Amino acid sequence: MRSDTIDLADQFLVVDISDALSERDKVKFTVHTKTTLSDFQKPEFSVLRQHEEFIRLHNALEESEDYAGMIIRPAPPRSHFDASREKLQKLGEGDGSMTKEEFAKMK
């Protein structure tokens, strides 16, 4: 059994997912990361990710013994990505009928 104790008192890791972009039949999201952890090469960076990548990451974390006993949130359902893609396509076609609530969810 392996146990590591890490004092995060002065360190942080913040991950934010936003900016849904529709590209043909795929929706891509921007993942922003800010951290003071020395394991990362840069303190702040952003990458584009697709739904399939969230699923692969979720499955890898669940299957890894390194994360046994930890709570891993479920991956977002595909329907959330499909709904975002449909909204973005409508906006791209000139249908600007997005409510404030829908816009807030897309952020």
Backbone as CSV, one residue per row, in Angstrom:
resi,resn,N_x,N_y,N_z,CA_x,CA_y,CA_z,C_x,C_y,C_z
1,MET,0.840,-1.172,0.000,0.000,0.000,0.000,0.888,1.238,0.000
2,ARG,0.558,2.192,-0.849,1.347,3.413,-0.968,0.517,4.592,-0.504
3,SER,1.131,5.461,0.248,0.438,6.646,0.733,1.376,7.838,0.656
4,ASP,0.933,8.892,0.013,1.716,10.118,-0.070,0.956,11.230,0.633
5,THR,1.653,11.969,1.458,1.056,13.114,2.120,1.586,14.373,1.454
6,ILE,0.680,15.214,0.997,1.060,16.448,0.322,0.386,17.611,1.025
7,ASP,1.180,18.582,1.428,0.642,19.777,2.058,0.298,20.777,0.963
8,LEU,-0.987,21.017,0.748,-1.429,21.945,-0.286,-1.765,23.322,0.282
9,ALA,-1.298,23.616,1.478,-1.644,24.874,2.131,-1.344,26.084,1.256
10,ASP,-0.210,26.099,0.590,0.167,27.248,-0.228,0.113,26.940,-1.721
11,GLN,-0.439,25.796,-2.086,-0.489,25.413,-3.489,-1.934,25.218,-3.919
12,PHE,-2.166,25.368,-5.217,-3.522,25.184,-5.716,-3.504,24.635,-7.131
13,LEU,-4.638,24.063,-7.508,-4.868,23.574,-8.863,-6.308,23.918,-9.211
14,VAL,-6.488,24.764,-10.220,-7.821,25.183,-10.647,-7.992,24.793,-12.108
15,VAL,-9.071,24.065,-12.401,-9.370,23.652,-13.774,-10.763,24.161,-14.117
16,ASP,-10.861,24.858,-15.241,-12.128,25.432,-15.695,-12.358,24.985,-17.135
17,ILE,-13.578,24.531,-17.433,-13.912,24.084,-18.785,-14.947,25.044,-19.363
18,SER,-14.627,25.617,-20.527,-15.533,26.606,-21.118,-15.348,26.669,-22.624
19,ASP,-15.936,27.690,-23.222,-15.752,28.010,-24.634,-16.057,26.845,-25.567
20,ALA,-17.314,26.452,-25.641,-17.707,25.391,-26.567,-17.583,25.882,-28.000
21,LEU,-16.851,25.136,-28.803,-16.652,25.471,-30.211,-17.138,24.314,-31.066
22,SER,-18.001,24.605,-32.023,-18.513,23.561,-32.899,-17.658,23.476,-34.150
23,GLU,-17.162,22.277,-34.434,-16.406,22.018,-35.655,-17.016,20.804,-36.335
24,ARG,-17.804,21.042,-37.351,-18.524,20.003,-38.080,-19.377,19.180,-37.135
25,ASP,-19.044,17.911,-36.925,-19.868,17.051,-36.078,-19.307,16.914,-34.671
26,LYS,-18.350,17.772,-34.296,-17.732,17.668,-32.973,-17.824,18.990,-32.223
27,VAL,-17.914,18.888,-30.907,-17.871,20.068,-30.052,-16.587,19.997,-29.251
28,LYS,-15.832,21.072,-29.298,-14.579,21.134,-28.548,-14.724,22.161,-27.435
29,PHE,-14.122,21.860,-26.299,-14.158,22.745,-25.148,-12.742,23.149,-24.774
30,THR,-12.597,24.364,-24.288,-11.300,24.833,-23.821,-11.167,24.500,-22.342
31,VAL,-10.079,23.839,-21.984,-9.792,23.500,-20.590,-8.667,24.423,-20.125
32,HIS,-9.000,25.321,-19.181,-8.024,26.263,-18.624,-7.497,25.685,-17.308
33,THR,-6.194,25.715,-17.112,-5.580,25.218,-15.877,-4.677,26.286,-15.288
34,LYS,-4.832,26.515,-13.979,-3.947,27.409,-13.225,-3.476,26.639,-12.002
35,THR,-2.173,26.701,-11.715,-1.645,25.933,-10.594,-0.331,26.506,-10.081
36,THR,-0.028,26.167,-8.857,1.290,26.458,-8.284,2.047,25.161,-8.027
37,LEU,1.480,24.032,-8.447,2.124,22.734,-8.249,3.339,22.611,-9.164
38,SER,4.438,22.146,-8.639,5.688,22.053,-9.401,5.680,20.917,-10.436
39,ASP,4.688,20.029,-10.379,4.588,18.939,-11.353,4.268,19.448,-12.761
40,PHE,3.763,20.665,-12.863,3.371,21.233,-14.146,4.486,22.119,-14.690
41,GLN,4.676,22.100,-16.013,5.732,22.893,-16.644,5.426,24.383,-16.610
42,LYS,4.146,24.742,-16.700,3.737,26.146,-16.702,2.680,26.361,-15.623
43,PRO,2.632,27.544,-15.036,1.624,27.803,-14.008,0.218,28.004,-14.576
44,GLU,0.131,28.300,-15.876,-1.168,28.539,-16.495,-1.117,28.115,-17.961
45,PHE,-2.136,27.353,-18.392,-2.194,26.924,-19.785,-3.612,26.511,-20.141
46,SER,-3.887,26.430,-21.445,-5.199,26.033,-21.951,-5.020,25.030,-23.085
47,VAL,-5.954,24.087,-23.173,-5.954,23.093,-24.248,-7.390,22.872,-24.726
48,LEU,-7.539,22.413,-25.970,-8.848,22.052,-26.513,-9.066,20.558,-26.327
49,ARG,-10.277,20.176,-25.911,-10.603,18.762,-25.700,-11.997,18.454,-26.232
50,GLN,-12.188,17.191,-26.669,-13.478,16.704,-27.148,-14.092,15.770,-26.106
51,HIS,-15.381,15.476,-26.289,-16.093,14.613,-25.348,-15.407,13.261,-25.196
52,GLU,-14.958,12.675,-26.292,-14.316,11.362,-26.242,-13.091,11.367,-25.333
53,GLU,-12.393,12.495,-25.279,-11.208,12.585,-24.425,-11.588,12.601,-22.945
54,PHE,-12.721,13.220,-22.617,-13.202,13.196,-21.233,-13.566,11.765,-20.829
55,ILE,-14.171,11.026,-21.753,-14.541,9.629,-21.482,-13.288,8.785,-21.264
56,ARG,-12.282,8.930,-22.142,-11.037,8.161,-21.994,-10.348,8.469,-20.666
57,LEU,-10.290,9.746,-20.298,-9.665,10.128,-19.030,-10.421,9.518,-17.860
58,HIS,-11.735,9.619,-17.886,-12.549,9.059,-16.807,-12.306,7.559,-16.662
59,ASN,-12.318,6.842,-17.778,-12.100,5.392,-17.739,-10.703,5.048,-17.224
60,ALA,-9.695,5.808,-17.648,-8.318,5.553,-17.197,-8.185,5.783,-15.695
61,LEU,-8.821,6.829,-15.183,-8.752,7.101,-13.744,-9.457,6.011,-12.947
62,GLU,-10.609,5.564,-13.445,-11.351,4.505,-12.753,-10.584,3.187,-12.726
63,GLU,-9.857,2.894,-13.790,-9.148,1.619,-13.894,-7.790,1.623,-13.199
64,SER,-7.263,2.791,-12.891,-5.927,2.893,-12.305,-5.946,2.586,-10.809
65,GLU,-5.026,1.742,-10.379,-4.906,1.433,-8.955,-4.410,2.636,-8.161
66,ASP,-3.748,3.580,-8.828,-3.260,4.784,-8.149,-4.402,5.615,-7.579
67,TYR,-5.599,5.474,-8.149,-6.743,6.274,-7.714,-7.797,5.430,-7.000
68,ALA,-7.443,4.209,-6.623,-8.376,3.329,-5.915,-8.808,3.990,-4.609
69,GLY,-10.094,3.968,-4.344,-10.634,4.548,-3.123,-10.959,6.024,-3.236
70,MET,-10.594,6.659,-4.345,-10.902,8.078,-4.538,-12.212,8.216,-5.300
71,ILE,-12.904,9.288,-5.030,-14.155,9.559,-5.725,-13.830,10.242,-7.046
72,ILE,-14.268,9.636,-8.126,-14.055,10.185,-9.462,-15.423,10.523,-10.036
73,ARG,-15.622,11.806,-10.309,-16.911,12.244,-10.838,-17.176,11.588,-12.189
74,PRO,-18.442,11.330,-12.496,-18.759,10.744,-13.797,-18.404,11.713,-14.929
75,ALA,-18.094,11.156,-16.072,-17.838,11.986,-17.253,-19.152,12.640,-17.671
76,PRO,-19.085,13.826,-18.280,-20.331,14.467,-18.714,-21.022,13.616,-19.769
77,PRO,-22.353,13.501,-19.703,-23.063,12.685,-20.685,-22.940,13.260,-22.090
78,ARG,-22.986,12.399,-23.060,-22.875,12.811,-24.461,-23.967,13.820,-24.826
79,SER,-25.137,13.682,-24.225,-26.252,14.577,-24.557,-25.906,16.036,-24.282
80,HIS,-25.094,16.316,-23.258,-24.690,17.694,-22.965,-23.859,18.248,-24.116
81,PHE,-22.991,17.436,-24.669,-22.154,17.865,-25.782,-22.998,18.031,-27.045
82,ASP,-23.932,17.104,-27.279,-24.793,17.198,-28.455,-25.669,18.442,-28.392
83,ALA,-26.212,18.742,-27.206,-27.048,19.933,-27.046,-26.236,21.193,-27.313
84,SER,-25.001,21.231,-26.833,-24.138,22.388,-27.075,-23.860,22.541,-28.563
85,ARG,-23.600,21.430,-29.253,-23.325,21.483,-30.682,-24.540,22.011,-31.440
86,GLU,-25.737,21.532,-31.076,-26.951,21.982,-31.751,-27.163,23.476,-31.556
87,LYS,-26.960,23.967,-30.347,-27.118,25.399,-30.071,-26.118,26.214,-30.876
88,LEU,-24.871,25.765,-30.919,-23.845,26.489,-31.670,-24.164,26.491,-33.162
89,GLN,-24.691,25.378,-33.683,-25.047,25.323,-35.097,-26.176,26.298,-35.402
90,LYS,-27.177,26.377,-34.514,-28.283,27.312,-34.717,-27.784,28.749,-34.710
91,LEU,-26.895,29.059,-33.784,-26.349,30.414,-33.725,-25.552,30.723,-34.983
92,GLY,-24.815,29.738,-35.482,-24.030,29.924,-36.696,-24.899,30.125,-37.927
93,GLU,-26.119,29.599,-37.886,-27.045,29.746,-39.007,-27.867,31.022,-38.895
94,GLY,-27.589,31.835,-37.887,-28.292,33.106,-37.743,-29.483,33.058,-36.818
95,ASP,-29.754,31.927,-36.193,-30.853,31.825,-35.238,-30.323,32.211,-33.869
96,GLY,-30.467,33.469,-33.501,-29.931,33.961,-32.229,-30.932,33.870,-31.105
97,SER,-31.610,32.751,-30.958,-32.668,32.618,-29.959,-32.201,31.901,-28.699
98,MET,-31.002,32.202,-28.241,-30.488,31.568,-27.030,-30.896,32.403,-25.816
99,THR,-31.448,31.740,-24.805,-31.828,32.453,-23.586,-30.594,32.753,-22.744
100,LYS,-30.753,33.643,-21.765,-29.642,33.970,-20.866,-29.186,32.734,-20.094
101,GLU,-30.139,31.899,-19.691,-29.812,30.685,-18.948,-29.004,29.718,-19.816
102,GLU,-29.399,29.571,-21.074,-28.671,28.685,-21.984,-27.263,29.209,-22.239
103,PHE,-27.159,30.530,-22.398,-25.846,31.135,-22.616,-24.949,30.916,-21.402
104,ALA,-25.493,31.070,-20.202,-24.714,30.881,-18.973,-24.217,29.446,-18.859
105,LYS,-25.023,28.473,-19.280,-24.614,27.068,-19.227,-23.471,26.774,-20.189
106,MET,-23.386,27.539,-21.276,-22.355,27.311,-22.285,-21.000,27.839,-21.840
107,LYS,-20.973,28.691,-20.838,-19.702,29.284,-20.386,-18.871,28.279,-19.655
